[in-house]
Amino acid sequence: MQTVTTSGAYKTLKATLESIVTDSTDGIENDLVCTQYMKVSTMSDNYVDDLENGGPGLASETNEGQALTVASLYEGAQTRYIARKFGLIMQITEELDEDGKYNDKYLNLARRNKRAIYKTLEIDNANVINRAATAGYVGGDGLTLASASHTIPGGGTFSNTLSTPFSPSRAALIIVRNNLKKLPGHDGVTEGYKIVGLVHPTEQWGAWAGILGSDKVPESNNNELNVVKGMRIKQIEVQYMTSTTNWGVTTDAMDGLKLMWRRKPKARTWYDENTEIINYGTSARWARGWTDPRGFYFSNA
């Protein structure tokens, strides 16, 4: 951290500049991308736990006069969300505060800090997807977000990743849709889930826009109905995804990708008497991750 002094911002000391060119902070909170694919909530303690349970499965056919079959519930993976703190401080000398002619535009430290916090939030949440298949980044069941061997409480496994990765295409979404419809619930019986959002890097924007928006299938000479458009999938461009080939979908599973606020960004300003330095501090606390891997289906291309 380095204090901003008049020598470092000397060009702002005279009212001669026509314009100050800087990053925009307007609307950054309302334009967050991560809130489009993460379910947002709050947490009342330093950590919270989600516990998976499943059962009883299917009912048994019973003859007249016979006792009903006793069924069971099964506990599955437990996922813990721990609030992490992010923050920064910017400092200026009292002289710069007194002499700067453009402090509202050039410095504007409170808004700069807010922008830094929200950019950090975006990248931190995007890393959940960036690391979806990266060993070492695991959920409550000890497996990566995208895995072919997620566990079911009563026994068995399921997959939320394509065995053969696909580039953007109608066929890819149709396969994912069919796989999700066959996915077992927490009791191990076929449940079926619906695609809600399509999460992809910027480089795939044009391809997916055409796939999701076309009325007809171009490769059929525009004679065949584009069934993908009728699925009403929300296109979510995540410019913070590091891969240009990976993509995935969010589903209607209740506890998929989650962002939990412990404390939203809070700003403080204070003055150091001995050094005559003004401090602008901003910090926030949040946890993010996933509880139910069924909330995301991945193509690891």
Phi, psi and omega per residue, in radians:
M1 nan 2.358 -3.108
Q2 -2.268 2.270 3.130
T3 -1.215 2.373 3.090
V4 -1.478 2.079 -3.105
T5 -1.965 3.073 3.119
T6 -1.141 -0.519 3.115
S7 -1.231 -0.491 3.124
G8 -1.515 -0.286 -3.136
A9 -2.277 0.658 -3.015
Y10 -1.118 -0.451 -3.108
K11 -1.218 -0.237 -3.141
T12 -1.632 0.007 -3.037
L13 -1.402 -0.284 3.131
K14 -2.111 2.501 -3.103
A15 -1.429 1.195 -3.108
T16 -2.177 -0.166 -3.086
L17 -1.415 2.463 3.132
E18 -1.431 -0.687 -3.072
S19 -2.673 2.632 3.046
I20 -1.923 2.086 -3.124
V21 -1.696 2.111 -3.097
T22 -2.663 3.051 3.119
D23 -1.279 2.472 3.128
S24 -1.351 2.515 3.027
T25 -2.052 -0.031 -3.086
D26 -1.158 2.247 3.032
G27 1.240 0.220 -3.024
I28 -1.125 -0.608 -3.127
E29 -1.215 -0.670 -3.122
N30 -1.337 -0.352 -3.081
D31 -1.747 0.280 -3.126
L32 -1.050 2.378 3.098
V33 -1.469 -0.663 -3.027
C34 -1.057 -0.503 -3.132
T35 -1.284 -0.132 3.100
Q36 -1.475 -0.362 3.131
Y37 -2.141 -0.112 3.047
M38 -1.885 2.427 3.015
K39 -1.390 2.118 -3.000
V40 -1.705 2.330 3.074
S41 -2.614 -3.028 3.103
T42 -2.109 2.837 3.087
M43 -2.228 2.465 -3.045
S44 -1.711 -0.097 3.138
D45 -2.360 3.065 3.139
N46 -1.059 -0.587 3.074
Y47 -2.518 2.696 3.044
V48 -2.349 2.644 -3.137
D49 -2.015 2.425 2.960
D50 -1.932 2.307 -3.132
L51 -2.062 2.207 3.083
E52 -1.478 2.390 2.949
N53 -2.422 2.749 -3.080
G54 -2.541 2.915 -3.129
G55 1.978 2.944 0.096
P56 -1.536 0.039 -3.080
G57 1.547 -2.483 -3.095
L58 -1.614 2.745 3.042
A59 -1.421 2.734 -3.140
S60 -1.802 2.500 3.047
E61 -1.216 2.327 -3.061
T62 -2.271 2.315 3.107
N63 -1.256 2.746 3.133
E64 -1.027 2.286 3.090
G65 1.522 -0.145 3.140
Q66 -1.590 2.721 3.126
A67 -1.215 2.539 3.068
L68 -1.233 2.626 3.132
T69 -1.228 2.310 3.082
V70 -1.387 2.205 -3.120
A71 -1.851 2.962 -3.070
S72 -2.274 2.793 2.951
L73 -1.900 2.622 -3.107
Y74 -2.259 2.353 3.056
E75 -1.512 2.445 3.126
G76 -1.996 -2.477 -3.058
A77 -1.246 2.560 3.026
Q78 -1.931 2.250 -3.115
T79 -1.989 2.229 3.140
R80 -1.877 2.279 3.055
Y81 -1.862 2.074 -3.126
I82 -1.927 2.230 -3.129
A83 -1.198 2.190 3.084
R84 -1.894 2.549 -3.087
K85 -1.814 2.367 3.073
F86 -2.228 2.444 3.131
G87 -2.975 3.010 3.099
L88 -2.793 2.793 3.087
I89 -2.226 2.399 2.945
M90 -2.060 2.481 -3.060
Q91 -2.212 2.507 2.995
I92 -2.332 2.703 3.088
T93 -1.363 2.757 3.100
E94 -1.098 -0.568 3.135
E95 -1.123 -0.721 3.126
L96 -1.158 -0.651 3.111
D97 -1.126 -0.620 -3.135
E98 -1.322 -0.693 -2.940
D99 -1.733 -0.348 -3.059
G100 -1.160 2.235 -3.134
K101 -1.538 -0.269 -3.053
Y102 -2.183 0.506 -3.063
N103 -1.042 -0.544 -3.127
D104 -1.200 -0.462 -3.136
K105 -1.817 -0.797 -3.053
Y106 -1.284 -0.807 -3.098
L107 -1.528 -1.319 3.107
N108 0.781 0.891 -2.919
L109 -1.130 -0.607 -3.130
A110 -1.077 -0.737 -3.139
R111 -1.262 -0.602 3.089
R112 -1.121 -0.727 3.110
N113 -1.116 -0.733 3.123
K114 -1.060 -0.741 3.130
R115 -1.079 -0.748 -3.140
A116 -1.077 -0.702 -3.139
I117 -1.123 -0.816 -3.090
Y118 -1.240 -0.555 3.037
K119 -1.146 -0.689 3.086
T120 -1.089 -0.728 3.101
L121 -1.036 -0.783 -3.140
E122 -1.030 -0.876 -3.070
I123 -1.215 -0.648 3.125
D124 -1.095 -0.715 3.116
N125 -1.272 -0.672 3.108
A126 -1.087 -0.509 3.136
N127 -1.148 -0.374 3.032
V128 -1.060 -0.706 3.115
I129 -1.390 -0.707 3.129
N130 -1.016 -0.563 -3.090
R131 -1.836 0.354 -3.042
A132 -0.981 -0.571 -3.119
A133 -2.095 0.351 -3.092
T134 -1.624 2.117 3.138
A135 -1.005 2.445 3.132
G136 1.789 -0.347 3.099
Y137 -1.914 1.628 -2.954
V138 -2.115 2.853 3.089
G139 -1.769 -2.808 -3.062
G140 -1.116 -0.472 3.135
D141 -1.553 0.132 3.097
G142 1.383 0.193 -3.113
L143 -2.093 2.773 3.084
T144 -1.130 2.840 -3.139
L145 -0.938 -0.833 3.095
A146 -1.726 1.994 -3.087
S147 -2.634 2.624 3.097
A148 -1.590 0.069 -3.051
S149 -2.389 0.654 3.034
H150 -1.101 2.510 -3.023
T151 -1.586 2.672 3.049
I152 -1.958 2.356 -3.037
P153 -0.865 -0.752 -3.096
G154 -1.498 0.028 -3.115
G155 2.080 2.608 -3.129
G156 1.744 3.049 -3.113
T157 -2.418 2.963 3.029
F158 -2.597 2.838 -3.113
S159 -2.039 2.457 3.024
N160 -2.168 0.612 3.103
T161 -2.515 2.540 3.116
L162 -1.192 2.312 3.101
S163 -1.188 -0.556 3.033
T164 -2.119 1.934 -3.107
P165 -1.070 2.591 3.139
F166 -2.121 2.564 2.903
S167 -1.335 2.903 3.126
P168 -0.960 2.188 3.136
S169 -2.925 2.800 3.032
R170 -1.106 -0.708 -3.122
A171 -1.050 -0.683 -3.136
A172 -1.082 -0.800 -3.127
L173 -1.185 -0.614 3.107
I174 -1.134 -0.729 3.106
I175 -1.115 -0.793 3.135
V176 -1.094 -0.732 3.122
R177 -1.045 -0.783 3.140
N178 -1.153 -0.717 3.111
N179 -1.081 -0.722 -3.139
L180 -1.158 -0.627 3.119
K181 -1.143 -0.403 -3.138
K182 -1.693 -0.030 -3.039
L183 -1.192 2.369 3.120
P184 -1.335 2.599 3.043
G185 -1.442 -2.904 -3.080
H186 -1.241 -0.267 3.094
D187 -1.630 0.023 3.109
G188 1.524 -0.101 3.133
V189 -1.654 2.520 -3.141
T190 -0.866 2.182 -3.112
E191 -1.903 -0.959 -3.120
G192 1.529 2.239 -3.133
Y193 -2.267 2.782 -3.049
K194 -1.943 2.438 3.055
I195 -1.245 2.311 3.110
V196 -1.910 -0.893 -3.083
G197 -2.329 2.646 3.083
L198 -1.925 1.997 -3.074
V199 -1.783 2.150 -3.052
H200 -2.615 2.784 3.073
P201 -1.295 2.881 -3.116
T202 -0.982 -0.657 -3.057
E203 -1.079 -0.345 -3.117
Q204 -1.736 0.090 -3.016
W205 -1.003 -0.881 -3.078
G206 -1.095 -0.736 -3.131
A207 -1.087 -0.825 -3.105
W208 -1.230 -0.596 3.121
A209 -1.048 -0.724 3.106
G210 -1.201 -0.691 -3.121
I211 -1.160 -0.748 -3.083
L212 -1.414 -0.403 -3.007
G213 -1.799 -0.232 -3.084
S214 -1.312 2.408 3.079
D215 -1.314 -0.631 -3.112
K216 -2.100 2.895 3.133
V217 -1.566 1.989 -3.084
P218 -1.007 -0.681 -3.079
E219 -1.233 -0.147 3.056
S220 -1.783 0.375 -3.086
N221 1.047 0.579 3.093
N222 1.047 0.582 3.095
N223 -1.773 -0.471 -3.076
E224 -1.657 2.431 3.105
L225 -1.169 2.344 3.079
N226 -1.439 1.673 -3.065
V227 -1.159 -0.400 -3.122
V228 -1.139 -0.650 3.127
K229 -1.060 -0.640 -3.131
G230 -1.211 -0.189 3.127
M231 -1.362 -0.221 3.069
R232 0.946 0.877 -3.127
I233 -1.495 2.325 3.112
K234 -1.397 2.199 3.124
Q235 -1.490 2.155 -3.086
I236 -2.125 1.818 3.118
E237 -1.489 2.092 -3.137
V238 -1.947 1.731 -3.087
Q239 -1.222 -0.116 -3.139
Y240 -1.668 0.013 3.044
M241 -1.243 2.325 -3.053
T242 -1.500 -0.456 3.096
S243 -1.514 2.485 3.075
T244 -1.652 -0.096 -3.054
T245 -2.001 -0.416 -3.137
N246 -1.296 2.736 3.007
W247 -2.838 2.949 3.125
G248 -2.831 3.054 3.096
V249 -2.231 2.574 2.969
T250 -1.650 2.682 -3.080
T251 -2.172 -3.126 3.139
D252 -1.557 0.235 3.029
A253 -1.040 2.458 -2.952
M254 -1.116 -0.735 -3.011
D255 -2.168 1.111 3.099
G256 -1.474 -2.071 3.128
L257 -1.278 2.297 -3.022
K258 -2.327 2.411 2.978
L259 -2.092 2.131 -3.126
M260 -2.072 2.141 3.072
W261 -1.478 2.199 2.905
R262 -1.586 -0.688 3.031
R263 -2.695 2.155 3.088
K264 -1.225 2.906 -3.051
P265 -0.896 2.300 3.138
K266 -2.216 2.336 -3.099
A267 -1.921 2.520 3.057
R268 -2.393 2.597 3.050
T269 -2.258 2.312 3.093
W270 -2.556 2.856 -3.001
Y271 -2.086 2.237 3.066
D272 -1.594 1.957 -3.064
E273 -1.120 -0.732 -3.016
N274 -1.232 -0.539 -3.130
T275 -1.861 -0.119 -3.085
E276 0.929 0.831 3.115
I277 -1.973 2.392 3.103
I278 -1.717 2.240 -3.101
N279 -1.896 2.351 3.042
Y280 -2.083 1.914 -3.102
G281 -2.000 2.498 3.087
T282 -2.442 2.399 3.097
S283 -2.595 2.838 3.104
A284 -2.669 2.821 3.119
R285 -2.326 2.332 3.110
W286 -2.705 2.878 3.014
A287 -2.296 2.553 3.098
R288 -2.540 2.751 -3.118
G289 2.845 -2.535 3.109
W290 -2.641 2.616 3.070
T291 -1.853 -0.917 -3.125
D292 -1.889 1.960 3.133
P293 -1.073 -0.284 3.102
R294 -1.122 -0.246 3.134
G295 -1.343 -0.059 -3.113
F296 -2.574 2.406 3.084
Y297 -2.249 2.285 -2.851
F298 -2.102 2.498 2.944
S299 -2.001 1.876 -3.061
N300 -1.664 1.379 -3.034
A301 -1.472 nan nan
